[in-house]
Amino acid sequence: MTESPTCPPPRGPTDYDGSCHCGAIGYTYRCDVPPGAWAVRACQCRFCRIHDALSVSDPGASIAFHAAEPQELQRYRFGLETADFLLCRRCGAYIGAVIETPRGRFGIVNAHALSDPAPALAAAEPAHYDGEDTAGRLERRENRWSPVTEIPG
């Protein structure tokens, strides 16, 4: 069977790399969806506003967090303390967050930490999670966040 010349070939997974400012910690976000179709969220909590975070995840994608300098990886918990927010001890950049549940590890990445900014990144939607309880928050994250394949330490 030949492909129709009017249809684009199927898109395979693409790796999008990101890191903190100094390069000590980072991630690879692997997904089939082009950046213009990503679900980009601008959480309105104080932490995310201070860090100007744009969260990206897709249940069909995957995230591998890595550390060239593992001692610079700082995990920070706040609020309901259900997720580890990953920051660089040296430069202070926020690169993403991860949870571990009986269903597995799931995460988000900060699109502002992309090494090469996505040229056609979708507009961010404001997100408010204040009314969630712990169970609801974990369920939302398990359903919306990306599986994490690797995380240092």
SESETI-521301 format. One line per 10 residues: number of its first residue (from 1); their letters; for each residue x, y, z of C-alpha. Coordinates in steps of 0.05 Angstrom, whole numbers, always signed. Each point is the difference from the previous one (the first is absolute). Example, Ala and Ser with C-alpha at 12.3 -4.5 7.8 and 13.67 -1.06 7.14 Angstrom:
2
1> AS> +246:-90:+156 ~ +27:+69:-13
END
This chain:
153
1> MTESPTCPPP> +0:+0:+0 ~ +28:+68:-20 ~ -10:+63:+39 ~ -42:+54:-31 ~ +42:+60:-22 ~ -51:+47:+32 ~ +5:-32:+69 ~ +61:+13:+43 ~ +38:-61:+23 ~ -16:-25:+70
11> RGPTDYDGSC> +36:+39:+53 ~ +44:-40:+48 ~ +23:+19:+69 ~ +42:+63:+4 ~ +47:+16:+58 ~ -2:+70:+30 ~ +57:+14:+47 ~ -1:+49:+57 ~ +46:+20:+57 ~ +13:+49:+55
21> HCGAIGYTYR> +39:+63:-17 ~ +68:-29:+20 ~ -12:-69:-31 ~ +7:-40:+65 ~ -69:-32:-6 ~ -48:-11:-57 ~ -51:-42:-36 ~ -19:-33:-65 ~ -74:+6:-17 ~ -18:-52:-54
31> CDVPPGAWAV> -67:+7:-35 ~ -36:-10:-66 ~ -38:+66:+6 ~ +30:+63:-32 ~ +11:+59:+48 ~ -57:+40:-30 ~ -48:-53:+25 ~ +29:-10:+70 ~ -45:+12:+60 ~ +38:+57:+32
41> RACQCRFCRI> -23:+21:+69 ~ +18:+62:+41 ~ -15:-21:+72 ~ -21:+59:+41 ~ +31:-22:+66 ~ +53:+45:+29 ~ +58:-49:-13 ~ -17:-6:-75 ~ -12:+75:-8 ~ +66:+17:+34
51> HDALSVSDPG> +37:-49:-46 ~ -41:+21:-62 ~ -13:-74:-12 ~ -37:-27:-61 ~ -17:-72:+15 ~ -2:-52:-56 ~ -20:-73:+3 ~ -36:-52:-41 ~ -19:-70:+23 ~ +26:-27:-67
61> ASIAFHAAEP> +68:+33:+8 ~ +57:-17:+47 ~ +50:+39:+41 ~ +71:-18:+19 ~ +30:+46:+52 ~ +76:+1:+3 ~ +55:+33:+39 ~ +70:+15:-26 ~ +14:+21:+72 ~ -48:-40:+45
71> QELQRYRFGL> +21:+38:+62 ~ -33:+62:-30 ~ -70:-32:-5 ~ -45:+29:+54 ~ -68:-31:+13 ~ -51:+47:+31 ~ -70:-16:+27 ~ -53:+50:+20 ~ -76:+4:+7 ~ -28:-71:+5
81> ETADFLLCRR> +71:-28:-8 ~ -21:-49:-54 ~ +54:+16:-51 ~ +75:+15:-2 ~ +14:+64:-37 ~ +69:-4:-31 ~ +46:+60:+5 ~ +74:+13:-10 ~ +37:+17:+64 ~ +51:+41:-39
91> CGAYIGAVIE> -41:+44:-47 ~ -70:-8:+32 ~ -36:-20:-64 ~ -63:-43:+5 ~ -1:-54:-53 ~ -60:-44:+18 ~ -35:-42:+52 ~ -10:-74:+14 ~ -47:-44:+41 ~ +6:-73:+18
101> TPRGRFGIVN> -64:-39:+12 ~ -19:-74:-1 ~ -15:+10:-74 ~ +70:+25:-15 ~ +41:+64:-7 ~ -31:+59:-37 ~ +26:+69:-14 ~ -5:+68:-34 ~ +54:+43:-30 ~ +8:+75:-1
111> AHALSDPAPA> -3:+22:-73 ~ +39:+63:+18 ~ +60:-47:+14 ~ +1:-27:-71 ~ +71:+5:-29 ~ -28:+22:-67 ~ -66:+37:+10 ~ -56:-33:-39 ~ -15:+46:-59 ~ -75:-11:+1
121> LAAAEPAHYD> -15:-14:+73 ~ -74:-1:+15 ~ -28:+57:+42 ~ -1:-15:+75 ~ -66:-10:+35 ~ -4:+27:+72 ~ -9:-58:+49 ~ -28:+2:+70 ~ +5:-60:+46 ~ -17:+31:+68
131> GEDTAGRLER> -64:-41:+12 ~ +33:-68:-9 ~ +10:-49:+57 ~ +58:-48:+0 ~ -37:-58:-34 ~ -27:+45:-54 ~ +68:+32:-13 ~ +34:-68:-7 ~ -54:-27:-46 ~ +5:+62:-45
141> RENRWSPVTE> +75:-6:-4 ~ -2:-75:-14 ~ -49:+13:-58 ~ +32:+64:-29 ~ +74:-4:+15 ~ +51:-38:-41 ~ +32:-65:+22 ~ +70:+12:+27 ~ +51:-50:-25 ~ +60:+26:+37
151> IPG> +17:+45:+59 ~ +66:+9:+36 ~ +8:-22:+72
END
